[in-house]
Amino acid sequence: MRLRPATPLSVLLLAAFVLLLLSVLSTPVITSIHLASYRDVAFGVFGFCDAEVCSGVRIGYDMGSLSPTNSDFSLPSNARSSLSNLLIVHPIAALFTLILLVLAVISHLRSPAHSPRYLLALLILSLPTFLLSLLAFLVDILIFLPHVQWGGWVVLGATILIAMAGIVMCGMRRTVVSKEARRKRIEGNAAMNGQEFYASQALARERAAAPTQPDKLPEYATFEVNKS
């Protein structure tokens, strides 16, 4: 595959998808990845693990039974229990990032890479993807602060990478639009697109190829004088 402007875009989105996937596969799916930990309890997107056993895969859990009411979390346990249902945003953000990644790989092809409409659709899709990733990070902060672990901070990294990918998309589309406008200006201006120049060159070649007439010496006037 040739190196095209879509290549750095694909690399950024691939890295963002991997980071979001790590957060999705956190405890209890992969017990070594934690969104947060408090005492002997490790929290993930789909459940938690304590020192002895892990919960089943589910959305949302009772934070009041896992941490005392007077714990040093930033929010009370009942509010965190309600917000834990929003952890479902993590797999949704990962899914949107994967779709965006596939479209970015497709933009390596010539037709999508030179289509302003395709790049505009890609740019529009990047906006909800960025917002979902940002929302996932904010949910982690609201629920688990100040006990957020690296599994939660990688979501912030994914959000930054998606924002950078959006900037790359803007640059790609701006380049394509400017090239399209320049091509139209050239087609509408005969002096600019070289048609007059090539026409004059062809005429000059035709004149040079035409047979030349031999040069004639100048003729002088003659007079007849009759003498007696």
ZADO-1210 file (C-alpha; in nm, 4 decimals, padded with zeros to 6 digits):
<atoms>
<atom x="00.0000" y="00.0000" z="00.0000" code="MET" pos="1"/>
<atom x="00.1429" y="00.3375" z="-00.0997" code="ARG" pos="2"/>
<atom x="00.2016" y="00.6041" z="00.1611" code="LEU" pos="3"/>
<atom x="-00.0846" y="00.8506" z="00.1216" code="ARG" pos="4"/>
<atom x="-00.2237" y="01.1337" z="00.3379" code="PRO" pos="5"/>
<atom x="-00.4738" y="00.8797" z="00.4741" code="ALA" pos="6"/>
<atom x="-00.1891" y="00.6710" z="00.6198" code="THR" pos="7"/>
<atom x="-00.1196" y="00.8913" z="00.9261" code="PRO" pos="8"/>
<atom x="-00.4965" y="00.9199" z="00.9716" code="LEU" pos="9"/>
<atom x="-00.5287" y="00.5420" z="00.9803" code="SER" pos="10"/>
<atom x="-00.2389" y="00.5114" z="01.2253" code="VAL" pos="11"/>
<atom x="-00.3966" y="00.7641" z="01.4640" code="LEU" pos="12"/>
<atom x="-00.7345" y="00.5920" z="01.4539" code="LEU" pos="13"/>
<atom x="-00.5779" y="00.2488" z="01.4974" code="LEU" pos="14"/>
<atom x="-00.3967" y="00.3662" z="01.8100" code="ALA" pos="15"/>
<atom x="-00.7169" y="00.5252" z="01.9428" code="ALA" pos="16"/>
<atom x="-00.9129" y="00.2051" z="01.8815" code="PHE" pos="17"/>
<atom x="-00.6511" y="-00.0072" z="02.0603" code="VAL" pos="18"/>
<atom x="-00.6622" y="00.2221" z="02.3650" code="LEU" pos="19"/>
<atom x="-01.0411" y="00.2143" z="02.3789" code="LEU" pos="20"/>
<atom x="-01.0399" y="-00.1617" z="02.3349" code="LEU" pos="21"/>
<atom x="-00.8067" y="-00.1946" z="02.6338" code="LEU" pos="22"/>
<atom x="-01.0505" y="00.0007" z="02.8488" code="SER" pos="23"/>
<atom x="-01.3415" y="-00.2139" z="02.7283" code="VAL" pos="24"/>
<atom x="-01.1535" y="-00.5348" z="02.8089" code="LEU" pos="25"/>
<atom x="-01.0807" y="-00.4192" z="03.1623" code="SER" pos="26"/>
<atom x="-01.1840" y="-00.6044" z="03.4773" code="THR" pos="27"/>
<atom x="-01.3439" y="-00.8599" z="03.4905" code="PRO" pos="28"/>
<atom x="-01.2603" y="-00.9556" z="03.1292" code="VAL" pos="29"/>
<atom x="-00.8864" y="-00.8985" z="03.1778" code="ILE" pos="30"/>
<atom x="-00.8138" y="-00.8735" z="03.5475" code="THR" pos="31"/>
<atom x="-00.4816" y="-00.6935" z="03.4985" code="SER" pos="32"/>
<atom x="-00.6505" y="-00.3879" z="03.3417" code="ILE" pos="33"/>
<atom x="-00.8346" y="-00.1604" z="03.5851" code="HIS" pos="34"/>
<atom x="-01.0303" y="00.1571" z="03.5288" code="LEU" pos="35"/>
<atom x="-00.9903" y="00.2243" z="03.9001" code="ALA" pos="36"/>
<atom x="-00.9031" y="00.0462" z="04.2209" code="SER" pos="37"/>
<atom x="-01.0014" y="00.1106" z="04.5802" code="TYR" pos="38"/>
<atom x="-00.8494" y="-00.0956" z="04.8568" code="ARG" pos="39"/>
<atom x="-00.8884" y="-00.4558" z="04.7370" code="ASP" pos="40"/>
<atom x="-01.1536" y="-00.3867" z="04.4713" code="VAL" pos="41"/>
<atom x="-01.0654" y="-00.3305" z="04.1034" code="ALA" pos="42"/>
<atom x="-01.3277" y="-00.1743" z="03.8766" code="PHE" pos="43"/>
<atom x="-01.3830" y="-00.2211" z="03.5058" code="GLY" pos="44"/>
<atom x="-01.6420" y="-00.1444" z="03.2412" code="VAL" pos="45"/>
<atom x="-01.8388" y="-00.4674" z="03.2812" code="PHE" pos="46"/>
<atom x="-01.7862" y="-00.5427" z="03.6487" code="GLY" pos="47"/>
<atom x="-01.5347" y="-00.5579" z="03.9328" code="PHE" pos="48"/>
<atom x="-01.3017" y="-00.7956" z="04.1089" code="CYS" pos="49"/>
<atom x="-01.2185" y="-00.8093" z="04.4765" code="ASP" pos="50"/>
<atom x="-00.9428" y="-01.0026" z="04.6433" code="ALA" pos="51"/>
<atom x="-01.1312" y="-01.3326" z="04.6113" code="GLU" pos="52"/>
<atom x="-01.3781" y="-01.3338" z="04.3227" code="VAL" pos="53"/>
<atom x="-01.4871" y="-01.1330" z="04.0168" code="CYS" pos="54"/>
<atom x="-01.8394" y="-01.0355" z="03.9329" code="SER" pos="55"/>
<atom x="-02.0154" y="-01.1476" z="03.6186" code="GLY" pos="56"/>
<atom x="-02.0136" y="-00.9380" z="03.3025" code="VAL" pos="57"/>
<atom x="-02.2830" y="-00.6743" z="03.3414" code="ARG" pos="58"/>
<atom x="-02.3572" y="-00.3060" z="03.2965" code="ILE" pos="59"/>
<atom x="-02.3623" y="-00.1021" z="03.6161" code="GLY" pos="60"/>
<atom x="-02.3071" y="-00.2133" z="03.9713" code="TYR" pos="61"/>
<atom x="-02.3861" y="-00.1065" z="04.3250" code="ASP" pos="62"/>
<atom x="-02.1066" y="00.1195" z="04.4400" code="MET" pos="63"/>
<atom x="-02.2522" y="00.1479" z="04.7894" code="GLY" pos="64"/>
<atom x="-02.1767" y="-00.2148" z="04.8655" code="SER" pos="65"/>
<atom x="-01.8236" y="-00.1869" z="04.7283" code="LEU" pos="66"/>
<atom x="-01.7096" y="00.1307" z="04.9003" code="SER" pos="67"/>
<atom x="-01.8253" y="00.2854" z="05.2260" code="PRO" pos="68"/>
<atom x="-02.0328" y="00.6003" z="05.2240" code="THR" pos="69"/>
<atom x="-01.7591" y="00.8046" z="05.3839" code="ASN" pos="70"/>
<atom x="-01.4928" y="00.6979" z="05.1333" code="SER" pos="71"/>
<atom x="-01.2812" y="00.9606" z="04.9615" code="ASP" pos="72"/>
<atom x="-01.4476" y="00.9335" z="04.6192" code="PHE" pos="73"/>
<atom x="-01.5487" y="01.2660" z="04.4674" code="SER" pos="74"/>
<atom x="-01.9185" y="01.1674" z="04.4427" code="LEU" pos="75"/>
<atom x="-02.1454" y="00.9838" z="04.6874" code="PRO" pos="76"/>
<atom x="-02.2042" y="00.6133" z="04.6319" code="SER" pos="77"/>
<atom x="-02.5656" y="00.6475" z="04.5092" code="ASN" pos="78"/>
<atom x="-02.4613" y="00.8955" z="04.2384" code="ALA" pos="79"/>
<atom x="-02.1730" y="00.6724" z="04.1324" code="ARG" pos="80"/>
<atom x="-02.4052" y="00.3730" z="04.1167" code="SER" pos="81"/>
<atom x="-02.6319" y="00.5625" z="03.8765" code="SER" pos="82"/>
<atom x="-02.3394" y="00.6785" z="03.6642" code="LEU" pos="83"/>
<atom x="-02.1970" y="00.3281" z="03.6415" code="SER" pos="84"/>
<atom x="-02.4660" y="00.2463" z="03.3854" code="ASN" pos="85"/>
<atom x="-02.3001" y="00.4995" z="03.1533" code="LEU" pos="86"/>
<atom x="-01.9895" y="00.2825" z="03.1331" code="LEU" pos="87"/>
<atom x="-02.1610" y="00.1281" z="02.8293" code="ILE" pos="88"/>
<atom x="-02.0314" y="00.4333" z="02.6425" code="VAL" pos="89"/>
<atom x="-01.6857" y="00.2719" z="02.6285" code="HIS" pos="90"/>
<atom x="-01.7761" y="-00.0091" z="02.3845" code="PRO" pos="91"/>
<atom x="-01.9922" y="00.2310" z="02.1819" code="ILE" pos="92"/>
<atom x="-01.6991" y="00.4717" z="02.1458" code="ALA" pos="93"/>
<atom x="-01.4732" y="00.1805" z="02.0478" code="ALA" pos="94"/>
<atom x="-01.7263" y="00.0700" z="01.7831" code="LEU" pos="95"/>
<atom x="-01.7484" y="00.4179" z="01.6309" code="PHE" pos="96"/>
<atom x="-01.3695" y="00.4405" z="01.6262" code="THR" pos="97"/>
<atom x="-01.3483" y="00.1055" z="01.4477" code="LEU" pos="98"/>
<atom x="-01.5962" y="00.2228" z="01.1821" code="ILE" pos="99"/>
<atom x="-01.3965" y="00.5424" z="01.1376" code="LEU" pos="100"/>
<atom x="-01.0772" y="00.3383" z="01.1069" code="LEU" pos="101"/>
<atom x="-01.2257" y="00.1198" z="00.8316" code="VAL" pos="102"/>
<atom x="-01.3388" y="00.4271" z="00.6389" code="LEU" pos="103"/>
<atom x="-00.9946" y="00.5825" z="00.6793" code="ALA" pos="104"/>
<atom x="-00.8325" y="00.2697" z="00.5330" code="VAL" pos="105"/>
<atom x="-01.0774" y="00.2822" z="00.2409" code="ILE" pos="106"/>
<atom x="-00.9726" y="00.6431" z="00.1766" code="SER" pos="107"/>
<atom x="-00.6370" y="00.5081" z="00.0552" code="HIS" pos="108"/>
<atom x="-00.8174" y="00.4270" z="-00.2690" code="LEU" pos="109"/>
<atom x="-00.7999" y="00.6935" z="-00.5376" code="ARG" pos="110"/>
<atom x="-01.1709" y="00.7643" z="-00.5724" code="SER" pos="111"/>
<atom x="-01.2498" y="00.8224" z="-00.2008" code="PRO" pos="112"/>
<atom x="-00.9211" y="01.0063" z="-00.1481" code="ALA" pos="113"/>
<atom x="-01.0168" y="01.2624" z="-00.4157" code="HIS" pos="114"/>
<atom x="-01.3828" y="01.2937" z="-00.3144" code="SER" pos="115"/>
<atom x="-01.4661" y="01.6008" z="-00.1012" code="PRO" pos="116"/>
<atom x="-01.8021" y="01.4472" z="-00.0120" code="ARG" pos="117"/>
<atom x="-01.6440" y="01.1274" z="00.1192" code="TYR" pos="118"/>
<atom x="-01.3933" y="01.3205" z="00.3282" code="LEU" pos="119"/>
<atom x="-01.6730" y="01.5437" z="00.4576" code="LEU" pos="120"/>
<atom x="-01.8704" y="01.2367" z="00.5674" code="ALA" pos="121"/>
<atom x="-01.5577" y="01.1057" z="00.7369" code="LEU" pos="122"/>
<atom x="-01.5138" y="01.4379" z="00.9162" code="LEU" pos="123"/>
<atom x="-01.8779" y="01.4453" z="01.0273" code="ILE" pos="124"/>
<atom x="-01.8508" y="01.0913" z="01.1676" code="LEU" pos="125"/>
<atom x="-01.5397" y="01.1866" z="01.3626" code="SER" pos="126"/>
<atom x="-01.7387" y="01.4405" z="01.5665" code="LEU" pos="127"/>
<atom x="-01.9719" y="01.1915" z="01.7460" code="PRO" pos="128"/>
<atom x="-01.6762" y="00.9537" z="01.7818" code="THR" pos="129"/>
<atom x="-01.4785" y="01.2230" z="01.9619" code="PHE" pos="130"/>
<atom x="-01.7754" y="01.3153" z="02.1820" code="LEU" pos="131"/>
<atom x="-01.8395" y="00.9520" z="02.2788" code="LEU" pos="132"/>
<atom x="-01.4761" y="00.8995" z="02.3706" code="SER" pos="133"/>
<atom x="-01.4743" y="01.2211" z="02.5710" code="LEU" pos="134"/>
<atom x="-01.7947" y="01.1182" z="02.7474" code="LEU" pos="135"/>
<atom x="-01.6423" y="00.7811" z="02.8370" code="ALA" pos="136"/>
<atom x="-01.3452" y="00.9548" z="02.9966" code="PHE" pos="137"/>
<atom x="-01.5676" y="01.1976" z="03.1874" code="LEU" pos="138"/>
<atom x="-01.7759" y="00.9069" z="03.3212" code="VAL" pos="139"/>
<atom x="-01.4588" y="00.7393" z="03.4475" code="ASP" pos="140"/>
<atom x="-01.3495" y="01.0609" z="03.6177" code="ILE" pos="141"/>
<atom x="-01.6881" y="01.1241" z="03.7806" code="LEU" pos="142"/>
<atom x="-01.7245" y="00.7700" z="03.9120" code="ILE" pos="143"/>
<atom x="-01.3715" y="00.6807" z="04.0171" code="PHE" pos="144"/>
<atom x="-01.1832" y="01.0034" z="04.0900" code="LEU" pos="145"/>
<atom x="-00.9340" y="01.0122" z="04.2643" code="PRO" pos="146"/>
<atom x="-00.8726" y="00.6373" z="04.2247" code="HIS" pos="147"/>
<atom x="-00.8513" y="00.6259" z="03.8424" code="VAL" pos="148"/>
<atom x="-00.5904" y="00.3810" z="03.7125" code="GLN" pos="149"/>
<atom x="-00.4125" y="00.3629" z="03.3784" code="TRP" pos="150"/>
<atom x="-00.7059" y="00.1736" z="03.2240" code="GLY" pos="151"/>
<atom x="-00.9107" y="00.4904" z="03.2629" code="GLY" pos="152"/>
<atom x="-00.6408" y="00.7337" z="03.1520" code="TRP" pos="153"/>
<atom x="-00.5914" y="00.5541" z="02.8212" code="VAL" pos="154"/>
<atom x="-00.9417" y="00.6731" z="02.7289" code="VAL" pos="155"/>
<atom x="-00.8102" y="01.0294" z="02.7510" code="LEU" pos="156"/>
<atom x="-00.5256" y="00.9322" z="02.5176" code="GLY" pos="157"/>
<atom x="-00.7750" y="00.7861" z="02.2701" code="ALA" pos="158"/>
<atom x="-00.9793" y="01.1065" z="02.2841" code="THR" pos="159"/>
<atom x="-00.6718" y="01.3164" z="02.2028" code="ILE" pos="160"/>
<atom x="-00.5796" y="01.0860" z="01.9124" code="LEU" pos="161"/>
<atom x="-00.9315" y="01.1110" z="01.7673" code="ILE" pos="162"/>
<atom x="-00.9104" y="01.4909" z="01.7881" code="ALA" pos="163"/>
<atom x="-00.5762" y="01.4813" z="01.6044" code="MET" pos="164"/>
<atom x="-00.7323" y="01.2545" z="01.3416" code="ALA" pos="165"/>
<atom x="-01.0081" y="01.5120" z="01.2920" code="GLY" pos="166"/>
<atom x="-00.7445" y="01.7780" z="01.2249" code="ILE" pos="167"/>
<atom x="-00.5811" y="01.5495" z="00.9667" code="VAL" pos="168"/>
<atom x="-00.9205" y="01.4985" z="00.7998" code="MET" pos="169"/>
<atom x="-00.9698" y="01.8748" z="00.7763" code="CYS" pos="170"/>
<atom x="-00.6300" y="01.9106" z="00.6102" code="GLY" pos="171"/>
<atom x="-00.7028" y="01.6304" z="00.3638" code="MET" pos="172"/>
<atom x="-01.0365" y="01.7755" z="00.2615" code="ARG" pos="173"/>
<atom x="-00.8958" y="02.1274" z="00.2307" code="ARG" pos="174"/>
<atom x="-00.6211" y="01.9992" z="00.0013" code="THR" pos="175"/>
<atom x="-00.8675" y="01.8110" z="-00.2203" code="VAL" pos="176"/>
<atom x="-01.1059" y="02.1087" z="-00.2422" code="VAL" pos="177"/>
<atom x="-00.8238" y="02.3487" z="-00.3319" code="SER" pos="178"/>
<atom x="-00.6961" y="02.1133" z="-00.6039" code="LYS" pos="179"/>
<atom x="-01.0480" y="02.0789" z="-00.7454" code="GLU" pos="180"/>
<atom x="-01.0950" y="02.4569" z="-00.7509" code="ALA" pos="181"/>
<atom x="-00.7573" y="02.5068" z="-00.9182" code="ARG" pos="182"/>
<atom x="-00.8417" y="02.2504" z="-01.1851" code="ARG" pos="183"/>
<atom x="-01.1690" y="02.4260" z="-01.2615" code="LYS" pos="184"/>
<atom x="-00.9942" y="02.7628" z="-01.2881" code="ARG" pos="185"/>
<atom x="-00.7402" y="02.6175" z="-01.5291" code="ILE" pos="186"/>
<atom x="-01.0098" y="02.4585" z="-01.7441" code="GLU" pos="187"/>
<atom x="-01.1993" y="02.7879" z="-01.7626" code="GLY" pos="188"/>
<atom x="-00.8968" y="02.9984" z="-01.8573" code="ASN" pos="189"/>
<atom x="-00.7426" y="02.9169" z="-02.1960" code="ALA" pos="190"/>
<atom x="-00.4389" y="03.1402" z="-02.1375" code="ALA" pos="191"/>
<atom x="-00.3748" y="02.9711" z="-01.8027" code="MET" pos="192"/>
<atom x="-00.4100" y="02.6127" z="-01.9168" code="ASN" pos="193"/>
<atom x="-00.1651" y="02.6579" z="-02.2059" code="GLY" pos="194"/>
<atom x="-00.4053" y="02.6064" z="-02.4970" code="GLN" pos="195"/>
<atom x="-00.2997" y="02.9291" z="-02.6656" code="GLU" pos="196"/>
<atom x="00.0665" y="02.8459" z="-02.6154" code="PHE" pos="197"/>
<atom x="00.0352" y="02.4995" z="-02.7678" code="TYR" pos="198"/>
<atom x="-00.1708" y="02.6396" z="-03.0554" code="ALA" pos="199"/>
<atom x="00.0984" y="02.8996" z="-03.1340" code="SER" pos="200"/>
<atom x="00.3678" y="02.6326" z="-03.1146" code="GLN" pos="201"/>
<atom x="00.1771" y="02.4131" z="-03.3593" code="ALA" pos="202"/>
<atom x="00.1336" y="02.7057" z="-03.5983" code="LEU" pos="203"/>
<atom x="00.5033" y="02.7823" z="-03.5782" code="ALA" pos="204"/>
<atom x="00.5907" y="02.4215" z="-03.6570" code="ARG" pos="205"/>
<atom x="00.3565" y="02.4241" z="-03.9538" code="GLU" pos="206"/>
<atom x="00.5180" y="02.7385" z="-04.0888" code="ARG" pos="207"/>
<atom x="00.8638" y="02.5917" z="-04.0391" code="ALA" pos="208"/>
<atom x="00.7668" y="02.2737" z="-04.2221" code="ALA" pos="209"/>
<atom x="00.6136" y="02.4599" z="-04.5202" code="ALA" pos="210"/>
<atom x="00.8379" y="02.4808" z="-04.8351" code="PRO" pos="211"/>
<atom x="01.0117" y="02.8138" z="-04.8693" code="THR" pos="212"/>
<atom x="01.0246" y="03.0117" z="-05.1910" code="GLN" pos="213"/>
<atom x="01.3723" y="03.0999" z="-05.3288" code="PRO" pos="214"/>
<atom x="01.4722" y="03.4537" z="-05.2692" code="ASP" pos="215"/>
<atom x="01.4485" y="03.6815" z="-05.5754" code="LYS" pos="216"/>
<atom x="01.7034" y="03.9469" z="-05.6549" code="LEU" pos="217"/>
<atom x="01.5677" y="04.2989" z="-05.6685" code="PRO" pos="218"/>
<atom x="01.4656" y="04.4151" z="-06.0141" code="GLU" pos="219"/>
<atom x="01.5660" y="04.7556" z="-06.1466" code="TYR" pos="220"/>
<atom x="01.3619" y="04.9749" z="-06.3778" code="ALA" pos="221"/>
<atom x="01.4929" y="05.0017" z="-06.7368" code="THR" pos="222"/>
<atom x="01.4334" y="05.2864" z="-06.9767" code="PHE" pos="223"/>
<atom x="01.4833" y="05.2992" z="-07.3536" code="GLU" pos="224"/>
<atom x="01.6339" y="05.6086" z="-07.4940" code="VAL" pos="225"/>
<atom x="01.6045" y="05.6740" z="-07.8669" code="ASN" pos="226"/>
<atom x="01.8940" y="05.8764" z="-08.0044" code="LYS" pos="227"/>
<atom x="01.8773" y="06.0434" z="-08.3374" code="SER" pos="228"/>
</atoms>
